[in-house]
């Protein structure tokens, strides 16, 4: 192999290493940012919605709760469930859980954080029914004195975010290949 060929290969290797060193952290940052933006949107909207339904939860006005929740759901495919202090369904935008059905159970530990501890719970969980990952945001619903009277959970599919992240990664890969090719 000639000296010139080795020099070109070394330059190409160095350029590829630099592109990879810059692209990988950028791709990871895009992933974290997309998930973080969705999470903060869902948390903010869930907290506002919990405040809007709190008076209705205290009164047990399920029709009004359903109306408020259906008009304020985050995202096209997000599901919102409101339960009372005993963990029984007051509203479900997917209409899968009928009113009065026990919903806050051991299979749904996020409700314990909101109902018993009075704190916001954010987690990701795989849904076997939907065959995709979900972002679950559960917030306590409180009355005027600050007592927990229920909980509101928003389940937002992460499929759209994952798809956008994959598109960004593909674009970064193509840019990297173009830079190495041009170099």
C-alpha positions as CSV (number, residue, x, y, z in Angstrom):
1,X,0.0,0.0,0.0
2,X,1.4,3.4,-1.0
3,X,2.1,6.2,1.5
4,X,-0.6,8.3,-0.2
5,X,-3.3,5.6,0.2
6,X,-2.3,5.2,3.9
7,X,-2.5,9.0,4.4
8,X,-6.0,9.1,2.8
9,X,-7.2,6.2,4.9
10,X,-5.8,7.8,8.1
11,X,-7.6,11.1,7.2
12,X,-10.8,9.3,6.5
13,X,-10.5,7.3,9.8
14,X,-9.8,10.5,11.7
15,X,-12.7,12.3,10.1
16,X,-15.1,9.4,10.8
17,X,-14.0,9.3,14.5
18,X,-14.6,13.1,14.8
19,X,-18.1,12.8,13.2
20,X,-19.0,9.8,15.5
21,X,-17.6,11.7,18.6
22,X,-19.9,14.6,17.7
23,X,-23.0,12.8,16.4
24,X,-23.5,10.2,19.2
25,X,-23.8,12.8,22.1
26,X,-26.0,14.9,19.9
27,X,-28.3,12.0,19.1
28,X,-28.5,11.0,22.8
29,X,-29.4,14.6,23.6
30,X,-32.2,14.7,21.0
31,X,-33.6,11.5,22.6
32,X,-33.5,12.9,26.1
33,X,-34.9,16.3,25.1
34,X,-37.9,14.8,23.1
35,X,-38.8,12.6,26.1
36,X,-38.4,15.4,28.5
37,X,-40.5,17.8,26.5
38,X,-43.4,15.2,26.3
39,X,-43.0,14.5,30.0
40,X,-43.2,18.2,31.0
41,X,-46.2,18.8,28.7
42,X,-48.1,15.9,30.2
43,X,-47.2,16.8,33.8
44,X,-48.2,20.4,33.3
45,X,-51.5,19.5,31.6
46,X,-52.3,16.8,34.1
47,X,-51.7,19.2,37.0
48,X,-54.0,21.9,35.5
49,X,-56.7,19.3,34.7
50,X,-56.5,17.9,38.3
51,X,-57.1,21.5,39.6
52,X,-60.1,21.9,37.2
53,X,-61.8,18.6,38.3
54,X,-61.1,18.8,42.0
55,X,-64.4,20.4,42.9
56,X,-66.2,17.9,40.8
57,X,-64.4,15.0,42.4
58,X,-65.4,16.3,45.9
59,X,-69.0,16.4,44.8
60,X,-68.8,13.1,42.9
61,X,-70.1,14.8,39.7
62,X,-68.9,12.1,37.2
63,X,-70.7,13.6,34.2
64,X,-68.9,16.9,34.6
65,X,-65.6,15.2,35.3
66,X,-66.0,13.2,32.1
67,X,-66.8,16.4,30.2
68,X,-63.8,18.2,31.5
69,X,-61.4,15.3,31.0
70,X,-62.5,14.6,27.4
71,X,-62.0,18.2,26.5
72,X,-58.5,18.4,27.9
73,X,-56.7,15.1,27.1
74,X,-53.0,15.5,26.1
75,X,-52.3,14.1,22.6
76,X,-54.5,12.2,20.2
77,X,-54.0,8.8,21.7
78,X,-53.5,9.7,25.4
79,X,-55.9,8.3,28.0
80,X,-57.0,10.0,31.2
81,X,-58.4,8.3,34.2
82,X,-59.7,10.0,37.3
83,X,-60.3,8.1,40.5
84,X,-61.7,9.1,43.9
85,X,-59.8,8.8,47.2
86,X,-60.8,5.1,47.4
87,X,-59.3,4.4,43.9
88,X,-62.7,3.9,42.2
89,X,-63.1,5.3,38.6
90,X,-64.9,8.5,38.2
91,X,-63.9,9.1,34.5
92,X,-62.0,7.3,31.8
93,X,-61.5,8.9,28.3
94,X,-61.0,5.4,26.8
95,X,-64.3,4.2,28.3
96,X,-62.6,0.9,29.2
97,X,-63.1,1.2,33.0
98,X,-66.7,1.8,34.0
99,X,-67.5,4.4,36.7
100,X,-67.3,3.0,40.2
101,X,-64.9,0.1,39.2
102,X,-61.8,-0.2,41.5
103,X,-58.8,1.0,39.5
104,X,-56.0,1.9,41.9
105,X,-54.6,-1.5,42.5
106,X,-51.3,-3.3,43.0
107,X,-50.9,-3.5,39.2
108,X,-51.1,0.3,39.1
109,X,-48.6,1.4,41.8
110,X,-48.6,5.0,40.4
111,X,-51.9,5.6,42.1
112,X,-50.5,4.8,45.5
113,X,-48.0,7.7,45.2
114,X,-50.8,10.1,44.3
115,X,-53.5,8.9,46.7
116,X,-51.5,7.9,49.8
117,X,-48.4,10.1,49.5
118,X,-50.0,13.1,47.7
119,X,-47.1,13.3,45.2
120,X,-46.8,13.4,41.4
121,X,-45.6,10.1,39.9
122,X,-44.0,9.9,36.5
123,X,-42.9,6.6,35.0
124,X,-42.6,4.7,31.8
125,X,-44.2,1.3,31.5
126,X,-44.8,-1.2,28.7
127,X,-48.5,-1.8,27.8
128,X,-49.1,-5.3,26.6
129,X,-52.6,-4.3,25.4
130,X,-51.3,-1.6,23.2
131,X,-47.9,-3.3,22.5
132,X,-46.0,-0.1,23.1
133,X,-44.3,1.9,25.9
134,X,-46.4,4.5,27.8
135,X,-45.5,7.6,29.8
136,X,-47.7,7.5,32.9
137,X,-48.2,10.7,34.8
138,X,-50.3,10.5,37.9
139,X,-51.1,13.6,40.0
140,X,-53.1,13.9,43.2
141,X,-56.5,15.8,43.1
142,X,-56.8,17.9,46.2
143,X,-59.6,19.9,47.7
144,X,-59.5,23.5,49.0
145,X,-57.7,22.5,52.2
146,X,-55.1,20.5,50.4
147,X,-56.5,17.0,51.3
148,X,-56.1,14.4,48.6
149,X,-59.6,13.5,47.3
150,X,-58.6,11.6,44.2
151,X,-56.0,11.1,41.5
152,X,-55.7,11.8,37.8
153,X,-53.5,9.6,35.5
154,X,-52.6,10.5,31.9
155,X,-51.2,7.6,29.8
156,X,-49.4,9.0,26.7
157,X,-47.9,6.6,24.2
158,X,-44.2,7.1,23.5
159,X,-44.4,5.7,20.0
160,X,-44.6,9.2,18.3
161,X,-41.7,10.4,20.3
162,X,-39.7,7.3,19.5
163,X,-40.5,7.7,15.8
164,X,-39.4,11.3,15.8
165,X,-36.1,10.4,17.6
166,X,-35.4,7.6,15.1
167,X,-36.0,10.1,12.3
168,X,-33.5,12.5,13.9
169,X,-30.9,9.8,14.3
170,X,-31.3,8.8,10.7
171,X,-30.8,12.4,9.6
172,X,-27.7,12.6,11.8
173,X,-26.4,9.4,10.3
174,X,-26.9,10.6,6.8
175,X,-25.2,13.9,7.6
176,X,-22.3,12.0,9.1
177,X,-21.9,9.8,6.0
178,X,-22.1,12.8,3.7
179,X,-19.4,14.6,5.8
180,X,-17.1,11.6,5.7
181,X,-17.8,11.1,2.0
182,X,-17.1,14.7,1.2
183,X,-13.9,14.6,3.3
